[in-house]
Amino acid sequence: MSGGPAATAVARLTGRRVTAGRPVSGALTEVELDGGGVVMAKHATAPGAVAAEAAGLEWLAAARAVRIPAVRGRDAEWLVTDRVAEGPATPAGAERFGRALAALHAAGAPAFGAAPPGGPAEAYIGAAPMRNVPHAGRADWPRWYAEHRVLPYLRTAVDAGAIGAADAVAVERVCARLPEVAGPAEPPARLHGDLWSGNVLWGADGEVRLIDPAAHGGHRETDLAMLRLFGCPHLDRVLAAYAEAAPLALGDASRIPLHQLFPLLVHTVLFGAGYGRQAGAAARAALAT
């Protein structure tokens, strides 16, 4: 057997003989199985990271909406999933993705901040910690968003010197005004949670698969705002199909900067001051509505 530790982990977790392994990145290895089939082995050492990702994938898959690579095995440090055979992004595929994403969100969550069933409270978005604790106020998204998705990352960014004082004040002002700028109340949606283009895989069969979730109960506009922030092939088709299947509340365009605060502050914590300036600009845009 070749492929190093990843191949060993795949053989142990799947009960299948491995014939080859090919590193894709520092954490990801493509592993071929005897008799056909290819899986991806992902290595993560942060406590609870594999459990959180596996639970997220399974929760998203349970909605039977967007396609999700199946989990084939896991332990404390290794996650084995089906490999996605990739193909070109197409307008028709984008429209199907938009409708499927609407159905995923509509599958709902028990509360804002709810973790996927079996998932740990201490989860991750990328390499950043993300706490998932159900919020008691089922309709109180503004308070939950401020307390659990904006201010924790703002504090970390301030402590690291990654965001300027004026930008930090603007973010704090948004949190104070959230009840008036948040728009109509909505029930908790089932979010992917880290929906940037790198986690949207276009399959060879024309269907989109989602990977690497930071899944939790949240506001559906947050997923859409992240898609807008980092781009996606045929984004206009995705959003139009979504809106046709599940229209957004009036004024959604004005709320995009508000929902982008979360991913921008996460990126500020992970990647520094350039994103801190973007977070400040988004906060001022949210305040201008």
Rosetta blueprint (number, residue, H / E / L):
1 M L
2 S L
3 G L
4 G H
5 P H
6 A H
7 A H
8 T H
9 A H
10 V H
11 A H
12 R H
13 L H
14 T H
15 G L
16 R L
17 R L
18 V E
19 T E
20 A E
21 G E
22 R E
23 P E
24 V L
25 S L
26 G L
27 A L
28 L E
29 T E
30 E E
31 V E
32 E E
33 L E
34 D L
35 G L
36 G L
37 G L
38 V E
39 V E
40 M E
41 A E
42 K E
43 H E
44 A L
45 T L
46 A L
47 P L
48 G L
49 A H
50 V H
51 A H
52 A H
53 E H
54 A H
55 A H
56 G H
57 L H
58 E H
59 W H
60 L H
61 A H
62 A H
63 A L
64 R L
65 A L
66 V L
67 R E
68 I L
69 P L
70 A L
71 V E
72 R E
73 G E
74 R E
75 D L
76 A L
77 E L
78 W E
79 L E
80 V E
81 T E
82 D E
83 R L
84 V L
85 A L
86 E E
87 G L
88 P L
89 A L
90 T L
91 P H
92 A H
93 G H
94 A H
95 E H
96 R H
97 F H
98 G H
99 R H
100 A H
101 L H
102 A H
103 A H
104 L H
105 H H
106 A H
107 A L
108 G L
109 A L
110 P L
111 A L
112 F L
113 G L
114 A L
115 A L
116 P L
117 P L
118 G L
119 G L
120 P L
121 A L
122 E E
123 A E
124 Y E
125 I E
126 G L
127 A L
128 A E
129 P E
130 M E
131 R E
132 N L
133 V L
134 P L
135 H L
136 A L
137 G L
138 R L
139 A L
140 D L
141 W H
142 P H
143 R H
144 W H
145 Y H
146 A H
147 E H
148 H H
149 R H
150 V H
151 L H
152 P H
153 Y H
154 L H
155 R H
156 T H
157 A H
158 V H
159 D H
160 A L
161 G L
162 A L
163 I L
164 G L
165 A H
166 A H
167 D H
168 A H
169 V H
170 A H
171 V H
172 E H
173 R H
174 V H
175 C H
176 A H
177 R H
178 L H
179 P H
180 E H
181 V H
182 A L
183 G L
184 P L
185 A L
186 E L
187 P L
188 P L
189 A E
190 R E
191 L E
192 H L
193 G L
194 D L
195 L L
196 W L
197 S H
198 G H
199 N H
200 V E
201 L E
202 W E
203 G E
204 A L
205 D L
206 G L
207 E L
208 V E
209 R E
210 L E
211 I L
212 D L
213 P L
214 A L
215 A L
216 H E
217 G E
218 G E
219 H L
220 R H
221 E H
222 T H
223 D H
224 L H
225 A H
226 M H
227 L H
228 R H
229 L H
230 F H
231 G L
232 C L
233 P L
234 H L
235 L H
236 D H
237 R H
238 V H
239 L H
240 A H
241 A H
242 Y H
243 A H
244 E H
245 A H
246 A L
247 P L
248 L L
249 A L
250 L L
251 G L
252 D H
253 A H
254 S H
255 R H
256 I H
257 P H
258 L H
259 H H
260 Q H
261 L H
262 F H
263 P H
264 L H
265 L H
266 V H
267 H H
268 T H
269 V H
270 L H
271 F H
272 G L
273 A H
274 G H
275 Y H
276 G H
277 R H
278 Q H
279 A H
280 G H
281 A H
282 A H
283 A H
284 R H
285 A H
286 A H
287 L H
288 A L
289 T L
